[in-house]
Amino acid sequence: MGGARETIGFDDFLKLDIRVGTVVKAEPYPEARRPAIRIWVDFGAELGVRKASAQVTAHYTIEDLVGRQVAAVVNFPPKQIGKFMSEILVLGVPDVGGEIVLLGPERRVPDGGRMY
């Protein structure tokens, strides 16, 4: 992906609302152009359950995802992904082969916790 991006101010960083939530439901998304899984993530009482399409089939099965805590940007506008409306951007980084590895806390934290 190249080097570092342009420098931003701390106020710009604060505009991102990155929260941790628990995957409560996952199902195949066979209609997607690239292999993907539809997931529903519970961010606690304040934000509730939000959904996303994630291209994570190389490393994760549906059974692997349910119960896993993940980090996601929760304040982007919804985005239409095929016939599915994605409400969050689940965060991950590519492995050496370019397949996505999800980001999440190393220990269990309360759902809805904000990254700072």
C-alpha positions as CSV (number, residue, x, y, z in Angstrom):
1,M,0.0,0.0,0.0
2,G,3.0,2.3,0.0
3,G,4.4,4.6,2.6
4,A,2.8,6.7,5.2
5,R,0.0,9.0,4.2
6,E,-0.2,12.7,4.7
7,T,0.2,14.0,8.2
8,I,-3.1,14.9,9.9
9,G,-3.9,16.8,13.1
10,F,-5.1,15.1,16.3
11,D,-8.5,16.7,15.8
12,D,-8.8,14.8,12.4
13,F,-8.0,11.6,14.2
14,L,-10.7,12.3,16.8
15,K,-13.3,12.5,14.0
16,L,-12.9,8.7,13.5
17,D,-15.2,6.8,15.9
18,I,-13.5,3.3,16.2
19,R,-15.2,1.0,18.5
20,V,-14.9,-2.7,19.6
21,G,-17.9,-5.0,19.3
22,T,-18.7,-8.7,19.3
23,V,-19.8,-10.5,16.2
24,V,-23.2,-12.0,17.1
25,K,-24.2,-13.3,13.6
26,A,-22.4,-14.3,10.4
27,E,-23.5,-15.8,7.2
28,P,-22.2,-16.4,3.7
29,Y,-22.5,-13.7,1.1
30,P,-22.5,-15.7,-2.1
31,E,-23.7,-12.8,-4.2
32,A,-20.6,-10.7,-3.5
33,R,-18.1,-10.2,-6.4
34,R,-15.2,-11.3,-4.2
35,P,-15.7,-13.9,-1.5
36,A,-17.2,-12.3,1.6
37,I,-19.1,-12.9,4.8
38,R,-22.0,-10.8,6.1
39,I,-21.5,-10.0,9.8
40,W,-23.5,-8.4,12.5
41,V,-21.6,-6.8,15.3
42,D,-23.0,-5.8,18.7
43,F,-21.5,-2.5,20.0
44,G,-23.5,-2.4,23.2
45,A,-26.5,-0.4,24.4
46,E,-25.4,3.0,22.9
47,L,-24.9,1.8,19.3
48,G,-26.6,-1.6,19.1
49,V,-26.0,-4.1,16.4
50,R,-24.5,-2.9,13.1
51,K,-23.8,-5.0,10.0
52,A,-21.0,-5.2,7.4
53,S,-19.7,-7.2,4.5
54,A,-16.2,-8.5,5.2
55,Q,-13.8,-10.1,2.7
56,V,-12.2,-12.4,5.3
57,T,-13.0,-15.9,4.0
58,A,-9.3,-16.9,3.6
59,H,-8.8,-16.9,7.4
60,Y,-12.2,-17.1,9.0
61,T,-15.2,-19.3,8.9
62,I,-18.7,-18.3,10.1
63,E,-18.0,-20.3,13.3
64,D,-14.7,-18.5,13.8
65,L,-16.3,-15.1,13.6
66,V,-19.3,-15.5,16.0
67,G,-18.2,-14.4,19.5
68,R,-15.0,-12.7,18.2
69,Q,-14.4,-9.1,19.2
70,V,-13.5,-6.8,16.3
71,A,-12.6,-3.2,15.8
72,A,-14.7,-1.1,13.3
73,V,-15.2,2.5,12.2
74,V,-18.8,3.2,13.2
75,N,-19.3,6.8,11.9
76,F,-18.9,6.3,8.1
77,P,-22.1,6.7,6.1
78,P,-23.8,3.3,5.1
79,K,-22.4,1.9,1.9
80,Q,-24.3,-0.4,-0.5
81,I,-22.2,-3.6,-1.2
82,G,-24.2,-5.4,-3.9
83,K,-27.6,-6.1,-2.4
84,F,-26.4,-5.6,1.2
85,M,-26.1,-2.3,3.1
86,S,-22.9,-2.1,5.1
87,E,-23.2,0.2,8.1
88,I,-19.6,-0.1,9.5
89,L,-16.1,-0.7,8.3
90,V,-14.6,-3.6,10.1
91,L,-10.8,-3.1,10.4
92,G,-8.1,-5.5,9.3
93,V,-4.6,-5.7,7.8
94,P,-3.3,-7.8,5.0
95,D,-1.1,-10.8,5.7
96,V,1.9,-11.5,3.4
97,G,-0.4,-13.0,0.8
98,G,-2.8,-10.0,0.8
99,E,-5.6,-11.8,2.8
100,I,-7.3,-9.8,5.5
101,V,-6.6,-10.5,9.2
102,L,-9.1,-8.8,11.5
103,L,-8.1,-6.3,14.2
104,G,-9.4,-6.6,17.7
105,P,-8.4,-6.3,21.3
106,E,-6.0,-8.9,22.8
107,R,-8.2,-9.2,25.8
108,R,-12.0,-9.1,26.2
109,V,-13.3,-5.5,26.6
110,P,-16.8,-4.1,27.0
111,D,-18.7,-3.9,23.7
112,G,-18.9,-0.3,22.4
113,G,-15.5,0.7,23.9
114,R,-14.0,3.5,21.9
115,M,-10.4,3.4,20.6
116,Y,-8.2,6.3,21.8
